[in-house]
């Protein structure tokens, strides 16, 4: 009898211990913001890819004091929604409701596995894009961190356009370089063989650019720019000047990031994608 009781107690202890070990990630480790986005995306019929990466990203922005500054938090390895022919929704996990969408089947990009460090990306063929009129305008200065690749250089292969009343802030690949807004070359040595992590602080003529973890460089992009009221990835709201390449990530922050915040976010993204 004592042996049976001892076995029963041991089994109960093992069950409780096992449940306790599962709790930190399943119920305790996940931030409320992460859980809210997970539940929203599932209810919308979307696909969750890497919840831990989403949770880690949100936790880090909270630690750095920039979570509320994030106005678009999109990554192909966090979540997306698949339609009949391609991606219909590139989800925003910032909580601001800026999901980028594409309702026209022939213009939907493709979620594709194995793009960078075994991670997925969203692939564009020059005539596909996702876009959204932002819930609220994002005033200058604002900062965009993106991970992207060009596979075929075209005339203005636009990675993203942050558009306002006075014109768009454009980031595009123009053979064989990287261009901002007006077609001027701001970085060279861009190839079709790898993804690059690009950080840009948009502030009119005093904008700044960093490629693959480098310090900011001042770049002249002119002054015909304004607050962002819309955001698109893969083209400038129409198939014209579309990107032939891929995008894994795009993160839009209102305001300027400090050097410490910039480096911390770049390090987090690079640790996931192993770009440099």
BALOBA-1460 file (C-alpha; in Angstrom, 3 decimals):
// residues 276
<rec num="1" residu="x" x="0.000" y="0.000" z="0.000"/>
<rec num="2" residu="x" x="2.761" y="2.423" z="0.955"/>
<rec num="3" residu="x" x="4.544" y="1.625" z="-2.287"/>
<rec num="4" residu="x" x="1.403" y="2.410" z="-4.296"/>
<rec num="5" residu="x" x="0.897" y="5.663" z="-2.427"/>
<rec num="6" residu="x" x="4.534" y="6.628" z="-2.982"/>
<rec num="7" residu="x" x="4.233" y="5.912" z="-6.704"/>
<rec num="8" residu="x" x="1.035" y="7.937" z="-6.934"/>
<rec num="9" residu="x" x="2.633" y="10.885" z="-5.135"/>
<rec num="10" residu="x" x="5.706" y="10.694" z="-7.350"/>
<rec num="11" residu="x" x="3.539" y="10.628" z="-10.481"/>
<rec num="12" residu="x" x="1.548" y="13.616" z="-9.244"/>
<rec num="13" residu="x" x="4.764" y="15.498" z="-8.462"/>
<rec num="14" residu="x" x="6.135" y="14.695" z="-11.920"/>
<rec num="15" residu="x" x="2.923" y="15.942" z="-13.558"/>
<rec num="16" residu="x" x="2.972" y="19.186" z="-11.591"/>
<rec num="17" residu="x" x="6.680" y="19.703" z="-12.301"/>
<rec num="18" residu="x" x="6.170" y="19.107" z="-16.010"/>
<rec num="19" residu="x" x="3.314" y="21.596" z="-16.133"/>
<rec num="20" residu="x" x="5.363" y="24.117" z="-14.210"/>
<rec num="21" residu="x" x="8.209" y="23.804" z="-16.673"/>
<rec num="22" residu="x" x="5.820" y="24.462" z="-19.534"/>
<rec num="23" residu="x" x="4.324" y="27.567" z="-17.974"/>
<rec num="24" residu="x" x="7.080" y="30.175" z="-18.403"/>
<rec num="25" residu="x" x="6.879" y="30.218" z="-22.203"/>
<rec num="26" residu="x" x="3.292" y="29.146" z="-22.709"/>
<rec num="27" residu="x" x="1.651" y="31.429" z="-20.177"/>
<rec num="28" residu="x" x="4.190" y="33.479" z="-18.270"/>
<rec num="29" residu="x" x="7.014" y="34.177" z="-20.729"/>
<rec num="30" residu="x" x="4.801" y="35.545" z="-23.476"/>
<rec num="31" residu="x" x="4.252" y="39.257" z="-23.090"/>
<rec num="32" residu="x" x="0.632" y="40.485" z="-23.100"/>
<rec num="33" residu="x" x="1.334" y="42.462" z="-26.283"/>
<rec num="34" residu="x" x="2.582" y="39.303" z="-27.996"/>
<rec num="35" residu="x" x="-0.432" y="37.293" z="-26.869"/>
<rec num="36" residu="x" x="-2.796" y="39.992" z="-28.125"/>
<rec num="37" residu="x" x="-1.217" y="39.950" z="-31.573"/>
<rec num="38" residu="x" x="-1.117" y="36.147" z="-31.671"/>
<rec num="39" residu="x" x="-4.816" y="35.903" z="-30.852"/>
<rec num="40" residu="x" x="-5.723" y="38.631" z="-33.349"/>
<rec num="41" residu="x" x="-3.800" y="36.988" z="-36.192"/>
<rec num="42" residu="x" x="-5.207" y="33.519" z="-35.496"/>
<rec num="43" residu="x" x="-8.741" y="34.939" z="-35.399"/>
<rec num="44" residu="x" x="-8.059" y="36.606" z="-38.760"/>
<rec num="45" residu="x" x="-7.014" y="33.294" z="-40.315"/>
<rec num="46" residu="x" x="-3.317" y="34.181" z="-40.420"/>
<rec num="47" residu="x" x="-0.310" y="31.948" z="-39.893"/>
<rec num="48" residu="x" x="2.025" y="32.303" z="-36.908"/>
<rec num="49" residu="x" x="5.601" y="31.360" z="-37.793"/>
<rec num="50" residu="x" x="7.965" y="32.145" z="-34.895"/>
<rec num="51" residu="x" x="6.150" y="33.401" z="-31.811"/>
<rec num="52" residu="x" x="9.357" y="33.429" z="-29.794"/>
<rec num="53" residu="x" x="11.002" y="35.854" z="-32.240"/>
<rec num="54" residu="x" x="7.957" y="38.129" z="-32.052"/>
<rec num="55" residu="x" x="8.038" y="37.982" z="-28.261"/>
<rec num="56" residu="x" x="11.784" y="38.640" z="-28.112"/>
<rec num="57" residu="x" x="11.481" y="41.623" z="-30.457"/>
<rec num="58" residu="x" x="8.654" y="43.188" z="-28.463"/>
<rec num="59" residu="x" x="10.433" y="42.557" z="-25.173"/>
<rec num="60" residu="x" x="13.610" y="44.214" z="-26.471"/>
<rec num="61" residu="x" x="11.780" y="47.301" z="-27.709"/>
<rec num="62" residu="x" x="10.126" y="47.575" z="-24.297"/>
<rec num="63" residu="x" x="13.513" y="47.359" z="-22.591"/>
<rec num="64" residu="x" x="14.912" y="50.051" z="-24.881"/>
<rec num="65" residu="x" x="11.911" y="52.330" z="-24.339"/>
<rec num="66" residu="x" x="10.894" y="52.376" z="-28.011"/>
<rec num="67" residu="x" x="7.933" y="49.995" z="-28.100"/>
<rec num="68" residu="x" x="5.346" y="52.781" z="-28.291"/>
<rec num="69" residu="x" x="7.432" y="54.439" z="-31.017"/>
<rec num="70" residu="x" x="7.099" y="51.393" z="-33.268"/>
<rec num="71" residu="x" x="4.372" y="52.083" z="-35.831"/>
<rec num="72" residu="x" x="4.934" y="49.051" z="-38.048"/>
<rec num="73" residu="x" x="6.469" y="45.766" z="-36.938"/>
<rec num="74" residu="x" x="6.484" y="43.361" z="-39.855"/>
<rec num="75" residu="x" x="8.520" y="40.226" z="-40.430"/>
<rec num="76" residu="x" x="7.982" y="37.239" z="-42.706"/>
<rec num="77" residu="x" x="9.070" y="34.936" z="-39.896"/>
<rec num="78" residu="x" x="6.599" y="36.303" z="-37.383"/>
<rec num="79" residu="x" x="3.260" y="35.998" z="-39.202"/>
<rec num="80" residu="x" x="1.463" y="36.471" z="-42.506"/>
<rec num="81" residu="x" x="-1.823" y="35.585" z="-44.185"/>
<rec num="82" residu="x" x="-1.886" y="33.463" z="-47.289"/>
<rec num="83" residu="x" x="-4.494" y="33.864" z="-50.018"/>
<rec num="84" residu="x" x="-5.199" y="31.691" z="-53.027"/>
<rec num="85" residu="x" x="-2.175" y="32.974" z="-54.953"/>
<rec num="86" residu="x" x="0.043" y="34.798" z="-52.458"/>
<rec num="87" residu="x" x="0.346" y="36.958" z="-49.372"/>
<rec num="88" residu="x" x="-2.793" y="38.972" z="-48.674"/>
<rec num="89" residu="x" x="-1.638" y="40.416" z="-45.325"/>
<rec num="90" residu="x" x="1.794" y="41.317" z="-43.974"/>
<rec num="91" residu="x" x="0.852" y="41.696" z="-40.331"/>
<rec num="92" residu="x" x="1.844" y="44.623" z="-38.153"/>
<rec num="93" residu="x" x="2.607" y="43.392" z="-34.618"/>
<rec num="94" residu="x" x="3.176" y="46.865" z="-33.142"/>
<rec num="95" residu="x" x="-0.412" y="47.157" z="-31.964"/>
<rec num="96" residu="x" x="-1.125" y="50.235" z="-34.100"/>
<rec num="97" residu="x" x="-3.191" y="48.357" z="-36.695"/>
<rec num="98" residu="x" x="-1.061" y="49.064" z="-39.753"/>
<rec num="99" residu="x" x="-1.320" y="45.664" z="-41.480"/>
<rec num="100" residu="x" x="-0.094" y="45.899" z="-45.079"/>
<rec num="101" residu="x" x="-2.506" y="44.214" z="-47.483"/>
<rec num="102" residu="x" x="-2.953" y="43.230" z="-51.106"/>
<rec num="103" residu="x" x="-6.412" y="42.171" z="-52.234"/>
<rec num="104" residu="x" x="-5.663" y="41.702" z="-55.936"/>
<rec num="105" residu="x" x="-4.508" y="38.158" z="-56.585"/>
<rec num="106" residu="x" x="-2.115" y="38.906" z="-59.453"/>
<rec num="107" residu="x" x="-0.335" y="41.509" z="-57.318"/>
<rec num="108" residu="x" x="0.166" y="39.341" z="-54.215"/>
<rec num="109" residu="x" x="3.805" y="38.534" z="-53.339"/>
<rec num="110" residu="x" x="4.963" y="35.082" z="-52.304"/>
<rec num="111" residu="x" x="5.984" y="33.871" z="-48.843"/>
<rec num="112" residu="x" x="9.102" y="31.788" z="-49.529"/>
<rec num="113" residu="x" x="11.123" y="29.628" z="-47.136"/>
<rec num="114" residu="x" x="14.919" y="29.482" z="-46.973"/>
<rec num="115" residu="x" x="15.767" y="33.044" z="-47.973"/>
<rec num="116" residu="x" x="18.363" y="34.040" z="-45.361"/>
<rec num="117" residu="x" x="19.949" y="31.870" z="-42.665"/>
<rec num="118" residu="x" x="17.209" y="29.317" z="-43.234"/>
<rec num="119" residu="x" x="14.554" y="31.970" z="-42.578"/>
<rec num="120" residu="x" x="11.686" y="32.892" z="-44.858"/>
<rec num="121" residu="x" x="11.120" y="36.067" z="-46.822"/>
<rec num="122" residu="x" x="8.403" y="37.661" z="-48.916"/>
<rec num="123" residu="x" x="9.400" y="37.595" z="-52.576"/>
<rec num="124" residu="x" x="8.393" y="40.210" z="-55.173"/>
<rec num="125" residu="x" x="8.632" y="39.931" z="-58.967"/>
<rec num="126" residu="x" x="8.297" y="43.586" z="-59.982"/>
<rec num="127" residu="x" x="4.496" y="43.643" z="-60.165"/>
<rec num="128" residu="x" x="3.530" y="42.710" z="-56.618"/>
<rec num="129" residu="x" x="3.311" y="44.765" z="-53.442"/>
<rec num="130" residu="x" x="1.511" y="45.260" z="-50.120"/>
<rec num="131" residu="x" x="0.363" y="48.635" z="-48.796"/>
<rec num="132" residu="x" x="-1.594" y="50.499" z="-46.146"/>
<rec num="133" residu="x" x="-2.802" y="54.016" z="-45.430"/>
<rec num="134" residu="x" x="-1.414" y="54.450" z="-41.924"/>
<rec num="135" residu="x" x="-3.850" y="54.726" z="-39.036"/>
<rec num="136" residu="x" x="-2.061" y="57.934" z="-38.006"/>
<rec num="137" residu="x" x="0.625" y="59.960" z="-39.769"/>
<rec num="138" residu="x" x="4.200" y="59.404" z="-38.624"/>
<rec num="139" residu="x" x="5.984" y="62.749" z="-38.418"/>
<rec num="140" residu="x" x="9.629" y="63.333" z="-39.283"/>
<rec num="141" residu="x" x="12.064" y="62.291" z="-38.158"/>
<rec num="142" residu="x" x="11.260" y="58.598" z="-38.378"/>
<rec num="143" residu="x" x="13.476" y="55.528" z="-38.578"/>
<rec num="144" residu="x" x="13.050" y="52.433" z="-40.745"/>
<rec num="145" residu="x" x="15.033" y="49.221" z="-40.304"/>
<rec num="146" residu="x" x="14.650" y="46.743" z="-43.146"/>
<rec num="147" residu="x" x="16.158" y="43.492" z="-44.385"/>
<rec num="148" residu="x" x="15.938" y="43.111" z="-48.150"/>
<rec num="149" residu="x" x="17.584" y="41.701" z="-51.252"/>
<rec num="150" residu="x" x="17.538" y="42.544" z="-54.944"/>
<rec num="151" residu="x" x="17.689" y="39.614" z="-57.382"/>
<rec num="152" residu="x" x="17.393" y="41.639" z="-60.610"/>
<rec num="153" residu="x" x="18.268" y="45.327" z="-60.848"/>
<rec num="154" residu="x" x="15.555" y="47.425" z="-62.455"/>
<rec num="155" residu="x" x="14.939" y="51.144" z="-62.853"/>
<rec num="156" residu="x" x="13.878" y="51.903" z="-59.289"/>
<rec num="157" residu="x" x="13.369" y="48.521" z="-57.670"/>
<rec num="158" residu="x" x="11.501" y="49.966" z="-54.699"/>
<rec num="159" residu="x" x="11.830" y="48.109" z="-51.399"/>
<rec num="160" residu="x" x="9.546" y="50.486" z="-49.521"/>
<rec num="161" residu="x" x="7.806" y="53.830" z="-49.893"/>
<rec num="162" residu="x" x="6.784" y="55.909" z="-46.885"/>
<rec num="163" residu="x" x="4.526" y="58.435" z="-48.554"/>
<rec num="164" residu="x" x="3.313" y="61.827" z="-47.386"/>
<rec num="165" residu="x" x="1.626" y="64.929" z="-48.791"/>
<rec num="166" residu="x" x="4.889" y="66.432" z="-50.033"/>
<rec num="167" residu="x" x="6.220" y="63.256" z="-51.635"/>
<rec num="168" residu="x" x="7.479" y="59.779" z="-50.862"/>
<rec num="169" residu="x" x="10.501" y="58.597" z="-48.927"/>
<rec num="170" residu="x" x="11.719" y="55.827" z="-51.230"/>
<rec num="171" residu="x" x="14.320" y="53.146" z="-50.629"/>
<rec num="172" residu="x" x="15.218" y="51.378" z="-53.858"/>
<rec num="173" residu="x" x="17.899" y="49.327" z="-55.581"/>
<rec num="174" residu="x" x="19.323" y="50.930" z="-58.737"/>
<rec num="175" residu="x" x="22.092" y="48.894" z="-60.359"/>
<rec num="176" residu="x" x="24.410" y="48.302" z="-58.667"/>
<rec num="177" residu="x" x="23.673" y="50.571" z="-55.732"/>
<rec num="178" residu="x" x="21.182" y="51.625" z="-53.133"/>
<rec num="179" residu="x" x="19.169" y="54.783" z="-53.710"/>
<rec num="180" residu="x" x="17.004" y="56.980" z="-51.520"/>
<rec num="181" residu="x" x="14.104" y="59.019" z="-52.919"/>
<rec num="182" residu="x" x="15.524" y="60.960" z="-55.848"/>
<rec num="183" residu="x" x="17.650" y="58.316" z="-57.533"/>
<rec num="184" residu="x" x="20.939" y="59.563" z="-56.124"/>
<rec num="185" residu="x" x="23.413" y="56.864" z="-55.164"/>
<rec num="186" residu="x" x="23.945" y="56.659" z="-51.427"/>
<rec num="187" residu="x" x="25.607" y="53.254" z="-51.083"/>
<rec num="188" residu="x" x="27.470" y="51.069" z="-53.549"/>
<rec num="189" residu="x" x="28.574" y="47.478" z="-53.614"/>
<rec num="190" residu="x" x="25.038" y="46.077" z="-53.386"/>
<rec num="191" residu="x" x="24.887" y="42.592" z="-54.927"/>
<rec num="192" residu="x" x="22.208" y="40.115" z="-55.912"/>
<rec num="193" residu="x" x="23.682" y="37.387" z="-53.747"/>
<rec num="194" residu="x" x="22.717" y="38.457" z="-50.227"/>
<rec num="195" residu="x" x="20.193" y="40.189" z="-48.026"/>
<rec num="196" residu="x" x="21.246" y="43.502" z="-46.485"/>
<rec num="197" residu="x" x="20.184" y="45.161" z="-43.237"/>
<rec num="198" residu="x" x="19.502" y="48.831" z="-43.978"/>
<rec num="199" residu="x" x="18.712" y="51.462" z="-41.336"/>
<rec num="200" residu="x" x="17.532" y="54.887" z="-42.459"/>
<rec num="201" residu="x" x="16.625" y="57.902" z="-40.360"/>
<rec num="202" residu="x" x="14.393" y="60.060" z="-42.532"/>
<rec num="203" residu="x" x="14.579" y="63.782" z="-41.819"/>
<rec num="204" residu="x" x="14.538" y="65.550" z="-45.173"/>
<rec num="205" residu="x" x="17.915" y="66.753" z="-46.394"/>
<rec num="206" residu="x" x="19.582" y="65.619" z="-43.172"/>
<rec num="207" residu="x" x="18.608" y="61.959" z="-43.511"/>
<rec num="208" residu="x" x="21.012" y="59.235" z="-42.394"/>
<rec num="209" residu="x" x="21.821" y="55.766" z="-43.682"/>
<rec num="210" residu="x" x="23.546" y="52.684" z="-42.256"/>
<rec num="211" residu="x" x="24.238" y="49.439" z="-44.128"/>
<rec num="212" residu="x" x="24.891" y="46.141" z="-42.341"/>
<rec num="213" residu="x" x="25.671" y="47.518" z="-38.908"/>
<rec num="214" residu="x" x="27.815" y="50.464" z="-39.971"/>
<rec num="215" residu="x" x="27.584" y="53.829" z="-38.245"/>
<rec num="216" residu="x" x="25.173" y="56.337" z="-39.735"/>
<rec num="217" residu="x" x="26.330" y="58.334" z="-42.762"/>
<rec num="218" residu="x" x="24.647" y="61.601" z="-43.719"/>
<rec num="219" residu="x" x="22.887" y="61.395" z="-47.083"/>
<rec num="220" residu="x" x="21.363" y="64.140" z="-49.184"/>
<rec num="221" residu="x" x="17.864" y="63.140" z="-50.229"/>
<rec num="222" residu="x" x="16.500" y="66.610" z="-50.923"/>
<rec num="223" residu="x" x="13.804" y="68.442" z="-49.010"/>
<rec num="224" residu="x" x="10.614" y="67.393" z="-50.805"/>
<rec num="225" residu="x" x="9.560" y="65.097" z="-48.001"/>
<rec num="226" residu="x" x="7.005" y="65.065" z="-45.236"/>
<rec num="227" residu="x" x="5.281" y="62.997" z="-42.594"/>
<rec num="228" residu="x" x="4.442" y="59.453" z="-43.680"/>
<rec num="229" residu="x" x="0.732" y="58.814" z="-44.160"/>
<rec num="230" residu="x" x="1.029" y="55.566" z="-46.125"/>
<rec num="231" residu="x" x="3.470" y="52.667" z="-46.307"/>
<rec num="232" residu="x" x="4.068" y="50.161" z="-49.099"/>
<rec num="233" residu="x" x="6.572" y="47.365" z="-49.640"/>
<rec num="234" residu="x" x="7.596" y="46.073" z="-53.071"/>
<rec num="235" residu="x" x="6.456" y="49.088" z="-55.094"/>
<rec num="236" residu="x" x="5.235" y="52.660" z="-54.836"/>
<rec num="237" residu="x" x="1.492" y="51.814" z="-54.523"/>
<rec num="238" residu="x" x="1.376" y="50.608" z="-58.139"/>
<rec num="239" residu="x" x="3.396" y="48.025" z="-60.110"/>
<rec num="240" residu="x" x="5.576" y="50.838" z="-61.478"/>
<rec num="241" residu="x" x="9.188" y="50.611" z="-60.270"/>
<rec num="242" residu="x" x="8.490" y="47.330" z="-58.508"/>
<rec num="243" residu="x" x="11.115" y="45.321" z="-56.639"/>
<rec num="244" residu="x" x="12.475" y="42.093" z="-58.046"/>
<rec num="245" residu="x" x="13.805" y="40.578" z="-54.857"/>
<rec num="246" residu="x" x="12.807" y="39.783" z="-51.311"/>
<rec num="247" residu="x" x="12.022" y="41.417" z="-47.992"/>
<rec num="248" residu="x" x="12.128" y="39.620" z="-44.669"/>
<rec num="249" residu="x" x="11.597" y="42.531" z="-42.294"/>
<rec num="250" residu="x" x="10.511" y="46.131" z="-41.978"/>
<rec num="251" residu="x" x="10.256" y="48.080" z="-38.728"/>
<rec num="252" residu="x" x="9.065" y="51.697" z="-38.659"/>
<rec num="253" residu="x" x="9.763" y="53.850" z="-35.586"/>
<rec num="254" residu="x" x="8.613" y="57.405" z="-35.036"/>
<rec num="255" residu="x" x="11.489" y="59.678" z="-34.030"/>
<rec num="256" residu="x" x="15.235" y="59.121" z="-34.078"/>
<rec num="257" residu="x" x="16.847" y="56.147" z="-32.395"/>
<rec num="258" residu="x" x="19.828" y="56.787" z="-30.163"/>
<rec num="259" residu="x" x="23.052" y="55.067" z="-31.158"/>
<rec num="260" residu="x" x="22.517" y="52.488" z="-28.417"/>
<rec num="261" residu="x" x="18.945" y="51.799" z="-29.542"/>
<rec num="262" residu="x" x="19.962" y="51.571" z="-33.207"/>
<rec num="263" residu="x" x="22.811" y="49.158" z="-32.486"/>
<rec num="264" residu="x" x="20.678" y="47.030" z="-30.163"/>
<rec num="265" residu="x" x="17.937" y="46.602" z="-32.741"/>
<rec num="266" residu="x" x="20.375" y="45.898" z="-35.565"/>
<rec num="267" residu="x" x="22.159" y="43.315" z="-33.420"/>
<rec num="268" residu="x" x="18.873" y="41.601" z="-32.595"/>
<rec num="269" residu="x" x="17.818" y="41.394" z="-36.241"/>
<rec num="270" residu="x" x="21.278" y="40.312" z="-37.378"/>
<rec num="271" residu="x" x="21.477" y="37.599" z="-34.717"/>
<rec num="272" residu="x" x="18.321" y="36.118" z="-36.225"/>
<rec num="273" residu="x" x="19.277" y="36.439" z="-39.897"/>
<rec num="274" residu="x" x="23.111" y="36.223" z="-39.710"/>
<rec num="275" residu="x" x="23.698" y="38.843" z="-42.422"/>
<rec num="276" residu="x" x="27.118" y="40.169" z="-41.397"/>
